[in-house]
């Protein structure tokens, strides 16, 4: 079926970054970048060089790295706690995986967190341990966030600088609207200060964690501005593909022991209750759902909630948006347009996930980012289908997502689900570019 043109009057700005983490992006710009490491030894050598260059700073200062892509290495094994300890000594260090759902920490970082080998894992998280219970240094999901919670947060003028730096960088990529998908409680007031000083470079939608949404909503009158608005809450239904914690309908080829289909972090009932909380405030809900089981749970929850009547969200705010949706079962694709649920996806992740997909889901590659099917079933690019990057998980260059959506892979490399390619015009339209016309 040929893709048809849109009749909607909605005209989003050019361009819209539909999934970003503003504060994390600003902070990551000053961290050790590890995304292009060739293997574990290369990663450790870069950490050693960074540690050497920081020898004049207090040993309590953290060394922070981002972008570790172990699944792309010939041996997909993370650095160990012992290896980091031998390089860093008493300096706390954590190295984020590129998807920010796993990190590797040294002993000093774990000590700063207060976690001990005999402590239980946090809900929806895991400290990976060696036989006998000793930490390996690898922390997954909530355990990774627990470690990072010990890292000092920016304060005062540093907050302004971090946010300004991030928005300036996003503006250089052409973005006039940015959606922040895990907003800190202080981000709204900081954006308001930039707005009032005439320094706000983009319109910003905020989605704080669902558990803080009511508290943030009570303060919105103090900081909302024409360019700054509270749009909804954020909930996690699963993890990620690279960490093998994305919640799947079928088992991984190489799962985490005892987690053959990844990790369910929020079932349909939990998602429905979150929807009701957000809709009770007239706001929407954004749900992180990468695996096809997580996507189905979101759609089931919305359909159950929607059956009681149209959610009373504010004009132009989607009642529900599913973030990532990297795998979607064929039976669930038409439900997006039928229910009015926004598919908020990041095709650029395909460029980084190829090795993880080929290793973990070799028999299901045709279900990865089924963009053609979504558009063909009625998700109009820019309205029902939104593109973003998830920066700083990957760089916020819209050309990366256009390449992934059109070519379905890296230049000169394998193509994943080539039949799901869309046109270049449709890809730019998913970023909000209005002059792009639909392909025939």
N, C-alpha and C positions, 0 to 999 in steps of 0.2 A: 504494500500500500504506500502511495506517495505521501510524504509529510505535507500537511496543509498549513496555510498561513494563520496567524493569530488575529482574533477580532477584539482582543482585550484593549481597554483604554489605559491600563496601568503602564506607566513609562518610568522604569527605574533609571537611576543615573548611570552614567558611563564612567567608569566601570564599577561593579559591585564585587567586593571580596566578601563572599557569603559565609566564610568560616575562617576566623583568625583568632589568635590569642595575643592580644596587643601587648600586654605586660611581658609575657614570656618571650615574644618576638624581640622587644626592646632589650631584654636582659640577655637573650641568646646572642645578640649582635656583639656582646663583649665576652663571650665564652669561647673555650677551645673547640674548634670545629673538627669533627672526626668523621664526617659523612663520606669522605673519599679515601678512607684507610683501605689498604689492600688486604690486610689480614690482622690477626691479633697482635703479632709482633710489631707491625707498623703502628698500630694504635698505642701500644705500650711505649714505643720509642717517642711518639709525639707527647705523651703524658710526661715522660722523663724530661724532655726538652722544656716543656711548660713549667715543670717543677723547678728545674735549674734556673730558669729566668725569674722565678718568684722567690729565690733564696733570700733576698733582702727584705721580704715582707714577713710579718708575724706568722709563726707556724700555725696559729689558729685560723688564719684566713683560708677559706675553702678554695680548692681547685675544682672548677666546674667544667665539664665537657658535654657536648651535645652531638647527636647525629650518628651514634654507633649503629652500624648496619651489619651485625654478625651474620645474618642470613645470606648476605652477599659474599662472604668470605669462603675460600675453599674448605676450611674447617670452621663451621658456624658455631664456634665456642667463644663465649665472652671471656675477657680478662678475669682473673680470679682475685679474691681478696688478698691472698698471699703475694701475688705479683704486684698489686698496687701498694701493699704495705712495704715491700722491699724498695720501691721507688720513692714513696712519699713520707715514710716514717710517721711522725705525729700530725702531719697536715691532713685535715679531713678532705675527702675527695669523693665525688660521685659523677659518674659518666652516664648520661641519659642515652637510652636507645633512641633511634631517630623518631619512633612513634610516641615517645614519652609514656609508654606503658610498662617499661622495665628500665632498671638502672643497675649499675655495678658500683658498689661502695667499698671503701677500705675500712679497717678496724676503727680508725679515728672517727669516721662519719657515723658508723653504727653506734659508737660510744656516745657521740653527741645526741643521737636520737634517743638513747636510753634503752634500746632493745637488747635483750640478752638471749643466748642460744636456747635457753629453756622456756622462753616466752612463747605463747601460742601465736599463730599467724593472725593478722587482723582479718575481719570479714572482707571477703572479696579480694584477698591479697595473699601472697605467699613469699616467704623468705626461703629461697632454695638452699637446701642443706646437704652436706656430704654425709655418708654413712657415719653414724655416731652422733649426728645432730649438729655438727659444726657448720657455721655459715660458710657458703661459697663466695658471698659478696653480691650475688644476683638477687634482686628483689623485683617482684612482679606486682603490677596493678596497685592495690591499696598499700601494699608493703613498700613499694617504691615511693609513693606519695608520703608515707610516714617518714621515710628517710629524708626526703627533700624538705619536709616541714621544719627540720632543724637548721636549714640554711637561712640566714638572716634576710628578712624582706626589706625592700627599699622603703625609705621613709622621707617625708618632707620634700625638699627640693629634688632629691634623687628620684622620687616618684614622677614628678613632672618631667624630668629629663628622660626617664625610661619611656614614658608614654609618648612624649614629643618625638623622640628618636624613632620609635616604631611607626608612628603615623607619617612622619616625613618620608621614611623608606617606602611605605605603602603608597604614598602619593607619587613617589618617583616611578612606581609601576603603573600609574594611571588610575588608581582607585579613588573614587569620590565618595563611596559608601563602604563601611566596614562593619561586619557583624562580629562581635566578640562573644565566643561561645563557652566561656567559663569565667564570668566576670568577678573580680575581687570586689568586696564591698566598698573599697575606697576608689574604684575606677570611675564611677559616675561623678563624684565631686571633683576628681582630678581633671576629667574631661571638661567639666563645667568651668573650671578655672582657666583652662586653655581657651575655651570658647570666649569667656569674658575678656581675655587678654588679646583676642583677635588672632590666636595662634592655632585654632583647630583646623586641621587640614582635610577633614572628611566628616560626613555624617556618620554617626555610630549608633548601632543597636546593641543593647546589652542583654545577655542571658546568664544571670548568676546561677549557681547550683540551686536546684529545686528546694533543698532544705533551708536555704537562706532567702528564698524569694519573697516571702511575706515581710521579713524584716527590711529588705531592700525597698520593697514597694512602699513601705511606710515613710521612707525618706525621699521618695522620688520628686516631690514638689520642690525640694530644696535644690536639686541639681539638674533636673531635666531642662533642656534648652531646645531651641528649634533644631539643632544638629545633634542632640543627644537624647535618646529615649530608651526606656525600659521596655523590652519586647517580649520577654518570657523567661521561663526557667530552663535549666539544663539537667538532664538525667542520663546516666550511663546504663545501657542494657547489657553490654558485653565489653570485651577487651579488644585485642588487635590480632591481625593475621601473623605478624612477625613474632609476637609473643605466644602464639598458638592459644590465645585466650578469647578470640572472637567466637561467638556462640553459633555453632553450625547445626544444620539438620542432619548431616552425615559426618562420620568420623574423619579426622585428618589422617593422612598417610603416615605422618610422623608426630603424633600428639605428645603432649606432656603426660607423663604417667598419671593415671587416675583421672585424666581430663580428656577423654577421647574426642569430644565434640566442643572443646573449649569451655568457657565459663559463662553461665547465666548470672548476670548481676541484677537484673530486674525482670521479673516475669510479666505476663500480660496484666495480671491483677495489680501489681505494683505500678506499672506504667499508667494504668487507668486511674488509679488514685492520684498520681502526679498530675495527670491531665485535669482532673477535677479541681485540684488545688490551684493550678495556673488559670484555668477558665473562670474560677470563682473570683479572680482578680481582674478579669477581662483581658488576660494575657495568654500567650501561646506557650507551647512546650517544644523544646528541641531535644531529641533523643539520639544519643550516640548508639548506633547499631551497625556493626560492620558485617557480621555473619548473617546468613539467610534465616537462621532460627530467630535471631534478635529482631530482624526486620519484620518477620511474620508476627512476632509478639507485639510489636508496635502497631501494626495495622489491625490486629485483632483487638487490641485495647482501644484504639480510636474508633473502630466500627462499633464496639459495645457502647462506648461513651456517646458516640454520635447518634445512636439509635434513640436516645432520650431527647434529642433536639439539637439544633445547630448551636455550637458553642458561641457564647457572646464575647468574642475577642474584639479588640479595637480594630477599626478600619485599617486595611492593608497589612495587618499582622496575620500570618498563617496560624491557624489553630494548632497544627502540628507540623513539624518538619523533622524528617529522619536524616540524621547526619551520617555521611559516609556511604551506607548501603552498598558496600563493595561487592557483596554477593546477594542476589535476589533470585529466589525460586521462580520459575516461569509462571506458576499459578498465582503468584503475588504481584507480578508486574502491573496488570491492569487495575489493581486495587488503588494505586496511588492517585490516578486521575479520577477514578470513580468516587473516591472518598474526599478528594480535595487535599490530600497530604502532599506536602512539598518534598521532593527528592533533592536533598542538598548534598551534592557529591563533590569529590575532589579527584578528577581523573588523573591529575599529576601523580597521585600515589601509585598508579600503575607502573610508572617509570622506575619506581623504587622497590616495588613489591614483586617483581617478576620472579626472582629466585625463590622467595618465600612461597609464592603461588605454585610454582612448578614442583617444589619439594612437598608442600603440604596438601595441595588440591589438584594433583595431576589429571584427575578424571572429571573435574568440574570447572575447567577454565572457561567454558562457554557461558557460565553464569556470572562471570566477573564483569561488573559495571555494564549491565545490559542497556546501554544508552539508547541504541536504535529502538529497542522494544519499548522503552519508556516513552520516547517521543511518539512512536507509532501508536501507542495506546492512549495518547491524549495529554501527556505532560509537555506543555509548551515551553520551550527554552526561554528562561528569563522569568517565567511565571510559575510553572509547576516543576521545572527543572532548573536548579541553581548550581553554579560552580563556585568553588573557593579553593583554597590551598591547604588550610589547617596550619599555616605558618605559626611557629617556627619548626613544625614537624618536617616540612619541606619548604623550599624557597617560594615566595609569593609571586612568581613570574607567571602571568596568565598564559603566556605562550606555551608553557609546559603542559598545562591542562588541555589547550587546544591541540597540541601535538598528540597527546595520549588519547584524546577523544576521536581524532581523525585517523591517526595512523595505528593506534592501539599498541604502541611499544616504542622503544628507543630507536633512534636512527640507526639503520643497518642491523638491528637486532630482531629477535622473534616478535611476532604479533600475537597478542592474547585476545581471543574472541574477536577476530577480524570482522565477523558479520555484525558486530554491535557498533561499528563505526558510524559516526554522524558527520554531517558536512562541517566545513570550517565556519560557515555563516551561522549554523546552529550552535556551534561551540561558543562563538563570541556572543551570540544572543543570550546564552546561559549566564554570561557575566553581566548582562544588562545592556549590551550595546544595541541600541534601537535600529540603527541603519542596516543591521544584518537582516537579510531576508531568508525565509525558510527555503530549504532545498526541495527540488522536485524529484 
